[in-house]
Amino acid sequence: LGEDKYFSTQLFFYKPGRISYQVSMETFKKHPFILDAGFNFEVGDLIGNIENASQRAGYMIVTGKSKNELRRHLEMAFEALEVLDEKGLSMVKVPHQTEML
């Protein structure tokens, strides 16, 4: 964990649709600020409307050396979380920055 003193666990969700592409976990975890992550869905899965937290698409633990760096890393992590529907549109529901910390 080195000098990282700030951590944020993000439970993320996908918009409704069928997953046609999802970044590989191996590629996603190559980012040095991603301590751990997991996906609950895979390519081909059909995502419905969100009813409750049990329908989350996955989680990620993001690190930073300061609160500001953690914010930047959270933004970068959500940018790296590439998941597309059959029309090539992003399925990731990105939380507002105030909801991240």
Backbone torsions as a table, in degrees:
resi	resn	phi	psi	omega
1	LEU	NA	-16.5	173.3
2	GLY	54.4	-130.5	-176.7
3	GLU	-86.9	-3.8	-178.0
4	ASP	-65.0	126.2	-179.1
5	LYS	-119.1	-10.2	-177.4
6	TYR	-118.3	136.4	-177.2
7	PHE	-137.1	147.7	175.0
8	SER	-141.1	124.9	173.7
9	THR	-95.7	120.7	-178.8
10	GLN	-110.7	124.1	171.0
11	LEU	-97.2	119.4	-174.1
12	PHE	-115.1	160.8	-176.0
13	PHE	-128.4	157.0	174.7
14	TYR	-109.5	151.4	173.5
15	LYS	-72.9	158.0	178.9
16	PRO	-60.3	143.9	178.4
17	GLY	147.1	179.2	178.1
18	ARG	-100.4	130.3	-179.0
19	ILE	-73.4	120.0	176.5
20	SER	-104.9	-20.7	176.8
21	TYR	-150.1	138.8	173.9
22	GLN	-142.0	127.1	178.8
23	VAL	-51.8	143.7	180.0
24	SER	-70.8	149.0	178.4
25	MET	-60.9	-37.7	179.6
26	GLU	-59.7	-46.5	179.5
27	THR	-66.0	-43.2	-178.2
28	PHE	-61.9	-43.3	-176.7
29	LYS	-76.4	-6.4	177.8
30	LYS	-69.6	-19.9	177.8
31	HIS	-66.8	126.7	-173.9
32	PRO	-64.2	-18.8	-179.3
33	PHE	-90.9	-1.8	175.5
34	ILE	-94.2	107.2	-179.3
35	LEU	-75.8	-39.8	178.5
36	ASP	-161.5	160.5	179.0
37	ALA	-163.8	162.0	176.4
38	GLY	-157.2	143.8	177.5
39	PHE	-108.2	141.8	177.3
40	ASN	-100.9	-7.5	-178.8
41	PHE	-129.2	165.7	178.0
42	GLU	-138.8	171.3	-179.7
43	VAL	-55.2	134.2	-179.3
44	GLY	100.3	-19.9	-179.9
45	ASP	-69.5	144.2	177.1
46	LEU	-99.9	123.3	-178.6
47	ILE	-100.2	127.5	177.8
48	GLY	-95.9	-170.7	177.3
49	ASN	-66.6	147.5	179.5
50	ILE	-78.4	122.8	178.3
51	GLU	-104.3	-36.4	-179.3
52	ASN	-161.4	179.6	-174.3
53	ALA	-66.1	-17.5	179.7
54	SER	-68.8	-11.5	179.5
55	GLN	-97.4	16.2	179.2
56	ARG	-62.4	148.6	-177.5
57	ALA	-83.1	-20.5	179.4
58	GLY	165.8	-165.7	-179.7
59	TYR	-143.3	160.9	171.7
60	MET	-149.9	144.1	174.6
61	ILE	-111.3	118.4	-174.3
62	VAL	-113.4	142.4	-176.1
63	THR	-120.7	162.3	174.6
64	GLY	-163.5	159.7	-179.9
65	LYS	-84.5	-18.4	178.1
66	SER	-144.5	169.0	178.8
67	LYS	-63.7	-39.6	178.9
68	ASN	-65.4	-42.6	178.3
69	GLU	-64.7	-39.1	177.6
70	LEU	-60.2	-43.1	177.5
71	ARG	-58.7	-46.4	178.9
72	ARG	-61.2	-43.3	-179.3
73	HIS	-66.1	-35.3	176.1
74	LEU	-63.3	-44.3	177.9
75	GLU	-61.4	-43.4	179.8
76	MET	-65.3	-37.9	179.7
77	ALA	-64.2	-44.2	179.1
78	PHE	-67.9	-31.6	174.7
79	GLU	-66.8	-37.1	-178.7
80	ALA	-75.9	-17.2	-178.7
81	LEU	-81.2	78.0	-175.4
82	GLU	-90.2	114.5	177.9
83	VAL	-137.2	123.2	-174.0
84	LEU	-119.4	148.0	174.8
85	ASP	-88.9	-173.5	-176.1
86	GLU	-66.7	-16.9	177.8
87	LYS	-95.5	0.9	-179.4
88	GLY	83.5	14.0	-179.4
89	LEU	-94.3	147.4	179.4
90	SER	-64.7	136.3	178.3
91	MET	-101.4	-5.8	-175.0
92	VAL	-75.6	126.6	173.5
93	LYS	-87.1	104.9	-178.4
94	VAL	-86.4	122.0	179.2
95	PRO	-69.8	154.8	173.9
96	HIS	-63.8	146.8	-175.6
97	GLN	-53.4	-35.3	-179.4
98	THR	-68.1	-19.8	178.8
99	GLU	-86.9	-11.9	-176.5
100	MET	-79.6	-31.9	-177.5
101	LEU	-119.8	NA	NA
